[in-house]
Amino acid sequence: MVKDWPKIRSKAIEDNKEIALDLITDDQLFDKGIDGDGNKLPLPYAPFTIQTKKLLNLPTDRITLKQTGDFYDGFFAKISGDDLITGSTDSKSADLHREWGKSITSLTKENTAKWAREDVLPDVQDIVKKRLGI
């Protein structure tokens, strides 16, 4: 069982990576306007951007990095060793990383802990129970 630990952990992470991405895009960026370090993305928007966002029914009181949805739609997660690597394949990603920093596509420490506790750990426990016949 112990020798299977890396496979068990990787499977649980793989099975829950979409939840991690939702935490980044929905909770952090859209709802709170924060990066993976927990820092608020600084305002203000340009007047034209405010007008456009209002037309699209998008918030203007915080930076969300969502207008067309392409940046969010391009989000991906992959496992590398013990790490969950996240990013976006959108063509604007490099520019957004330069302007806002690399952590815009990363989980905050709080969301990492929440995700591990509420999503990954229960899956690990289920896999171990099944293997032990419990």
C-alpha positions in Angstrom: 0.0 0.0 0.0 2.8 2.5 0.9 4.5 1.9 -2.4 1.3 2.9 -4.2 1.1 6.2 -2.3 2.4 8.4 -5.2 -0.2 6.8 -7.5 -3.0 7.2 -5.0 -2.1 10.9 -4.4 -1.7 11.6 -8.1 -5.1 10.0 -9.0 -6.9 12.1 -6.3 -5.2 15.3 -7.5 -6.0 14.4 -11.1 -9.6 13.7 -10.4 -10.0 17.0 -8.6 -8.0 19.4 -10.7 -11.1 21.0 -12.3 -12.2 22.0 -8.8 -8.9 23.7 -8.2 -9.3 25.6 -11.5 -12.8 26.7 -10.5 -11.3 28.0 -7.2 -8.9 30.1 -9.2 -11.2 31.5 -11.8 -14.5 31.8 -9.9 -13.5 32.4 -6.2 -10.2 34.2 -6.5 -10.3 36.1 -9.8 -14.0 36.7 -10.4 -15.5 36.9 -6.9 -12.6 38.5 -5.1 -10.3 40.0 -7.7 -7.2 38.5 -6.1 -4.1 36.7 -7.3 -2.6 33.5 -5.9 -0.7 35.5 -3.3 -4.0 36.8 -2.0 -3.3 40.4 -3.3 -6.1 42.5 -4.8 -5.5 43.2 -8.4 -5.3 47.0 -8.5 -8.0 49.2 -9.9 -9.0 51.4 -11.6 -10.3 50.2 -14.9 -10.2 52.6 -17.8 -13.5 54.4 -18.5 -13.9 52.4 -21.8 -13.4 49.1 -19.9 -16.0 50.1 -17.3 -18.5 50.9 -20.0 -17.8 47.6 -21.8 -18.0 45.6 -18.5 -21.3 47.2 -17.6 -22.8 46.2 -21.0 -21.6 42.6 -20.4 -23.0 42.7 -16.8 -19.5 42.1 -15.4 -18.3 43.7 -12.1 -16.4 46.9 -12.3 -15.5 47.2 -8.6 -12.6 44.7 -8.9 -10.3 43.4 -11.6 -11.6 40.0 -12.7 -9.5 39.4 -15.9 -12.7 38.2 -17.5 -14.3 40.0 -20.4 -14.5 37.6 -23.3 -14.0 34.5 -21.1 -11.1 33.2 -23.3 -8.5 33.6 -20.5 -10.7 31.5 -18.1 -11.6 29.0 -20.8 -7.9 28.4 -21.4 -7.1 27.4 -17.8 -5.4 24.0 -17.4 -3.9 22.0 -14.6 -1.3 19.2 -14.8 0.6 17.2 -12.2 4.3 17.4 -12.0 5.7 15.3 -9.2 3.9 16.6 -6.0 2.9 19.9 -7.6 -0.2 21.0 -9.4 0.8 23.3 -12.2 -1.8 25.7 -13.4 -2.0 28.2 -16.2 -3.9 29.4 -19.2 -3.4 28.7 -22.9 -5.1 31.9 -23.9 -3.1 34.1 -26.3 -3.3 36.9 -23.8 -1.8 34.9 -20.9 1.8 36.0 -21.4 0.7 39.7 -21.4 -1.5 39.2 -18.4 1.3 37.5 -16.5 3.6 40.4 -17.3 1.1 42.9 -16.1 -0.4 41.1 -13.1 2.2 38.6 -12.2 2.5 34.8 -12.5 0.4 34.1 -9.5 -2.9 35.1 -11.3 -3.1 31.5 -12.4 -2.2 30.0 -9.0 -4.3 28.9 -6.0 -4.0 31.0 -2.8 -2.7 29.2 0.3 -6.2 29.2 1.7 -7.7 27.7 -1.4 -5.0 25.1 -1.7 -5.7 24.0 1.9 -9.5 24.0 1.3 -9.1 22.0 -1.9 -6.8 19.5 -0.3 -9.0 19.1 2.7 -12.4 19.1 1.0 -11.7 17.4 -2.3 -8.3 15.6 -2.5 -8.2 14.1 1.0 -11.7 12.5 0.8 -10.7 10.9 -2.5 -7.5 9.6 -1.1 -9.4 8.1 1.8 -12.0 6.5 -0.5 -9.2 4.9 -2.6 -7.4 3.5 0.5 -10.7 2.2 1.9 -11.5 0.4 -1.3 -8.0 -1.1 -1.5 -8.3 -2.3 2.1 -11.8 -3.6 1.6 -13.3 -1.3 4.2 
